[in-house]
Amino acid sequence: MRDGGFPVDDEDVLETMARMLAAAGETEAASLIRSGRCKFEWDHRDNWNGGTDCYVLRIAIAAENFVAIGDRKTALEGVIVKRLEEAASQFGTDWYSVALSPMIVSMPGRPDLEGGPVSYSVRRAIIDLLRQEDVPWRGELSDVDFLAPVFDLDVMPSHDSRFKTAGQDIWQHRVNNPEDWPDDWIFTDERFNLLGGPDVTFLAFVERLVAPKVRPDRKLASAMVQRMNEELRRTSWTLVERETLAGDIRYRAEPFEPVLLRSLQTMRASAAILSSSWMHQELERIEAAIDTDPALAIGTAKEMVETCCKHIVDALNIPLPANPDMPDLTKAVLKALKLVPEGISDEAKGAETIKRTLSSLGQITKGLAELRKLYGTGHGRSSVHRGLTARHARLAVNSASAFVEFVSSTYLARKTPMPQDKP
């Protein structure tokens, strides 16, 4: 896309600006370029120097970020436009300004698709992928049947004067006379504007690409998802596999959270260390529930820690009191692995810091047990009870991951001790 008057793509200029800002220590401004929806617009022509074109770089950012910027908006715009002018000066003497604004995102019935932008480069990469691998975007359906759930074809205009709606237009030239238009017509039709239209619409289109009725071959759909996720995750989105009530596999676009993903991967690795199929099942429950049922995710995070400890208890034949509660169980495991503060001599370097850290490790399990008791599953609730939200569930899962990773890796190290092995 070349809307900024440059002899190169706008994306190349934006990437250069982001790198310049980052190198200068202006990390906040750089992040706005990378995470915002950026678009150059021609504004007007000034008479200076025989005629100078004036462009505006509009950067739409998440509403929460826009509010957080507050009075610093003008200053940030100035920082960004300075780097823009430096990057653009090699191409001519056009004038540029920058305007930050809150991003408008909405799609009736799909509030889950409201989030950060899907950049032009990512959209381009996904479209190029479909073209290069000769994947029919409509799958097993007709063009009209594919597009109807995403676009209102009865309201969109026709390019053929004989018809009133886009639906009739597409049927005529893709069903009745299928040779009229090329197979990839959708990618360049401005009515659908896949490269520059609303993010939620593009994400809904991507979901549609791998819907069961569109792509009934699960193996093919899974391969497409894997390739598209490589691009989508660059803009903090990902396609996640979900099972419908009918038993079909459906992929949903969801915000991509690297920290949460790492926690889940860490616990999956810990389950492998302990050869625990039950921990794998608990992980599946956490992944499915973290946004839709935070109480279940919190309860399962606590159970994950409990399962991890019980596996180590059984493997090391650790003596326990009858019917141990969570604190008894974790304390016994930490003591057996020599991870209790009492196991650190006062002469050890950084003894007090190590002791405080190990004490905090034990507090994680106590906090999880209390969260589950107060808000998680497993107990009846009054009619006025209010549970926690998905962000609290993420806190519980990330905390559980820290405990499980350290304890399981220490258990593995104790099985194959090294001379330098220390708590």
Residue, then its C-alpha position, 0 to 999 in steps of 0.5 A: m500500500r502506498d498512500g503516503g506518497f513514497p516510492v516504497d510501501d508504507e509498511d516499509v516506512l513504518e517499520t523504519m520509523a519503529r526501529m528508529l524510535a526504539a533505537a532512540g529509546e522512545t519505546e512507547a512511541a515505537s510500540l504505538i507504531r507496531s501495535g496501532r492501526c496505521k494509515f497515511e491519508w492525503d490531506h491537502r496541497d500547499n502552495w509552498n515551494g511550487g506546491t507541496d503535498c501534505y499527508v497525515l499519518r493516522i494511528a488508531i490505538a486501543a481505547e485503553n492505551f489512548v486514555a492512558i496516554g492522556d496529556r502526553k498525546t501531543a508530545l508523542e505525536g511530535v516524537i513520531v512525526k520527527r522520525l517520520e520526517e527524517a525517514a521521508s526526507q530522502f524521498g522529497t519535500d512533502w509535509y507530514s503530521v501525525a494524529l493519534s486516536p482511539m480505535i473503533v472496533s465492533m462487530p455485532g454478536r462478536p465482542d470477543l473479536e474486539g482487540g488489537p489491530v491486524s496489520y496490513s503486512v499480516r493480512r497481506a501475508i495470509i492472502d499471499l499464503l492462500r494464493q501461493e499454495d493455491v488454496p481455494w478460499r471458499g473451500e467446499l462452498s460457493d462464494v456466496d455461501f462462504l461470504a454470507p455469514v461474514f458480509d451482508l451481501d443483500v446490502m452491499p452494492s453490485h458492480d453489475s448494473r443489472f443487479k442491485t446487491a453484491g449477492q446477486d452480482i457474485w452469483q451471476h459472475r461466480v456461479n452462473n458464469p464461473e469464468d467471468w471472475p478469477d478465483d482470487w477476485i475477493f482479495t482485490d474487491e474494494r467492497f470487501n476490503l480485506l487488506g484495509g477493512p475492520d480488523v474484526t471483519f478480517l478475523a471473522f473471514v479468517e475463521r471462516l476459512v477453516a470452518p468445518k463446513v468450508r474445510p471438512d478435512r480436519k488435517l488440511a484445516s489444521a495445517m492452514v491454521q498452523r501457517m496462518n497463526e505464524e502470521l496472526r501471532r505477530t499482531s497478538w491474535t491466534l486461532v484456537e481449536r474449540e469443540t462445539l456441542a455437536g462435536d465439531i472442531r471449530y477454530r476461533a480467533e482469540p487474543f494471543e498471550p505469550v505469557l499465558l502460552r508459556s505458562l501452559q507450555t511449561m506445565r505441559a513439559s512438567a506433566a511430561i517429566l512426571s508422566s502424568s496423563w491427569m495433569h494433561q487433562e487438567l491443562e485441557r480444562i484450563e485452556a478451555a475455561i480460562d476466558t469462559d469459566p474463570a472459576l473452573a480455571i482457578g480450581t483446576a490450577k490448584e488441582m494441577v499443583e496438587t496433582c504435581c505434588k502427589h506424583i512426587v510424593d508417590a515417586l519419593n515415598i514421602p511420609l504424609p499425615a492422614n488426609p493431608d491438606m494442601p499446605d501439608l502436601t506442598k510442605a512435605v514435597l518442598k522439604a523432601l526436595k530441600l526447598v524449604p527455608e530451613g534447608i538453607s544455612d545462614e552461611a550460604k551466599g544470599a541466604e536471606t534472599i533465598k529463604r524469602t524466595l522459597s517462602s514465597l514459593g510455598q505461599i503460592t500454593k496457599g494462595l491458590a487453595e484460598l482462591r479456590k475455596l473463595y471463588g473456584t469450583g467445588h463449593g456452593r454459592s449464594s445468589v449474591h456471590r460474585g466470582l473473579t474474572a479472566r484476569h484473575a484466572r490468568l494470575a492463578v494459572n501463571s502462579a501455578s505454573a511457576f510452582v509446578e515448573f520449579v518443583s518438577s524441574t528440581y525433582l528431575a535434577r534430584k534424580t540426576p544430581m550434578p556436583q553444582d546442583k543447588p536449590 
